[in-house]
Amino acid sequence: MGHGIIFWIIVGLIAGFLTGKIMKGSGYGALMDIIVGIIGAIIGGFIMSHLFGAGGGGLIYSILVAVFGAVIFTFLLRLISGKR
């Protein structure tokens, strides 16, 4: 069980960091990057499985799906908060 949590933290950190670069934001810091990345993984996983029928994959697939979801999540956060 401990390895699963570490996997999600690593994926979340990488996805959050990459999302910060893609979205040209000032960044939220390492902890918020992890949180944004994990939320992005949940959003991206839901979209990929329900709309496209795509199942799970390895580390690279997980990171790409998490980045996809985190970009959507960050876009929506900025839309709601009015920040650019």
C-alpha positions in Angstrom: 0.0 0.0 0.0 2.8 2.4 0.7 4.2 2.1 -2.8 0.9 3.2 -4.3 1.0 6.4 -2.3 4.5 7.1 -3.3 3.6 6.5 -7.0 0.7 9.0 -6.7 2.9 11.6 -5.0 5.6 11.2 -7.8 3.0 11.4 -10.6 1.3 14.3 -8.9 4.6 16.2 -8.4 5.7 15.7 -12.0 2.2 16.4 -13.4 1.8 19.6 -11.3 5.2 20.8 -12.3 4.6 20.2 -16.0 1.2 21.8 -15.8 2.8 24.9 -14.2 5.1 25.1 -17.2 2.3 24.5 -19.8 -0.1 27.0 -18.2 2.6 29.6 -17.8 1.7 30.2 -14.2 3.9 31.3 -11.3 3.5 27.9 -9.8 2.0 26.9 -6.4 5.0 25.3 -4.8 5.8 21.6 -4.4 3.0 20.6 -2.1 0.3 22.3 -4.2 1.9 20.9 -7.4 1.4 17.4 -5.9 -2.2 18.2 -5.0 -3.0 19.7 -8.4 -1.3 16.8 -10.1 -3.2 14.2 -8.1 -6.5 16.0 -8.8 -5.5 16.2 -12.4 -4.8 12.4 -12.4 -8.3 11.8 -11.1 -9.9 14.2 -13.6 -7.8 12.9 -16.5 -8.4 9.3 -15.5 -12.1 9.8 -15.4 -12.2 11.5 -18.8 -9.9 8.9 -20.4 -11.9 5.9 -19.1 -15.4 7.3 -19.5 -15.1 9.2 -22.7 -12.4 7.4 -24.6 -12.5 3.9 -22.9 -8.8 4.0 -22.3 -7.5 1.8 -19.5 -4.5 2.3 -17.3 -0.9 2.2 -18.4 2.5 2.7 -17.0 4.3 5.6 -15.4 4.5 7.7 -18.6 0.8 7.1 -19.4 -0.2 8.1 -15.9 1.9 11.3 -16.0 0.4 12.3 -19.4 -3.2 11.6 -18.2 -2.5 13.5 -15.0 -1.0 16.5 -16.9 -4.1 16.4 -19.2 -6.4 16.5 -16.2 -4.3 19.1 -14.3 -4.3 21.5 -17.2 -8.1 21.2 -17.3 -8.3 21.7 -13.6 -6.0 24.7 -13.6 -7.9 26.2 -16.5 -11.2 25.9 -14.6 -9.6 27.3 -11.4 -8.3 30.3 -13.2 -11.7 30.7 -15.0 -13.5 30.7 -11.6 -11.0 32.9 -9.8 -10.4 35.3 -12.6 -6.6 34.9 -12.5 -4.7 34.5 -15.7 
